[in-house]
Amino acid sequence: MMVKLNHNETLTYPAVYDQTLFGQVEQAHAMGCAAVGATIYFGSPESRRQITEISEAFERAHQLGMVTVLWAYLRNPEFKKDGSDYHVASDLTGQAIHMAATIKADIVKQKLAENNDGYRAVGFGHTHDKVYDELTSDHPIDLARYQVANCYMGRIGLINSGGGSKGHSDLGEAVRTAVINKRAGGMGLISGRKAFQKPMAEGVELLNAIQDVYLDDRISIA
């Protein structure tokens, strides 16, 4: 069992997007949990505080022999430029993943990369032409592979998000994401809303289809 230590809350008005600690590692350990999870909104004004809080929490969790899982999401309105959403850029998400691994996340959850060149589009930070010319391409597997590379070359497990439910296309999208993640060197896929916002039988069918991808030896590293 895993307990997530921090959450957003939706009673504050006007709405804010922040992750607040609602529990302590010791409480999760006393409950018999094997793992703790947390979210950091990298790029947000609150991210420095969140990084410090979760770094300390993960250190304590490891002292108690627990696994740590980080939702390493980006959140900044400036990451949207000229009609493109760089919250799912391979370079920007890769940096968030690297920071997640650095503060001792054992498993990192990140949205599947859909584009690249976020640093240059937004016009800040540090990058290099080789990131785009040699280390990645426009192919979805290469974009995801760069995310895996930022997990200490895969030593820290990358789980991609399944995304929100869109209805009839959910099954195909979930299988596609699982194939990309596996062929890029990732370790799994979380598919929450795509599965639980459905009748039981349809949700189970979707989860079984994802499992089939990871159990199929014919689908391997690209």
HELIX and SHEET records of a PDB file:
HELIX    1   1 VAL A   25  ALA A   30  1                                   6    
HELIX    2   2 SER A   47  GLN A   63  1                                  17    
HELIX    3   3 PRO A   77  PHE A   79  5                                   3    
HELIX    4   4 TYR A   86  VAL A   88  5                                   3    
HELIX    5   5 SER A   90  THR A  102  1                                  13    
HELIX    6   6 GLY A  118  VAL A  122  1                                   5    
HELIX    7   7 ASP A  129  ASP A  133  1                                   5    
HELIX    8   8 PRO A  140  ALA A  149  1                                  10    
HELIX    9   9 ASP A  170  ALA A  184  1                                  15    
HELIX   10  10 ARG A  193  PHE A  196  1                                   4    
HELIX   11  11 MET A  200  LEU A  215  1                                  16    
SHEET    1   A 6 MET A   2  LYS A   4  0                                        
SHEET    2   A 6 ALA A  35  PHE A  42  1                                        
SHEET    3   A 6 VAL A  67  LEU A  74  1                                        
SHEET    4   A 6 ILE A 107  GLN A 110  1                                        
SHEET    5   A 6 GLY A 157  SER A 161  1                                        
SHEET    6   A 6 GLY A 188  ILE A 190  1                                        
SHEET    1   B 2 ASN A   6  HIS A   7  0                                        
SHEET    2   B 2 THR A  20  LEU A  21 -1                                        
SHEET    1   C 2 LYS A  80  LYS A  81  0                                        
SHEET    2   C 2 SER A  84  ASP A  85 -1                                        
END                                                                             
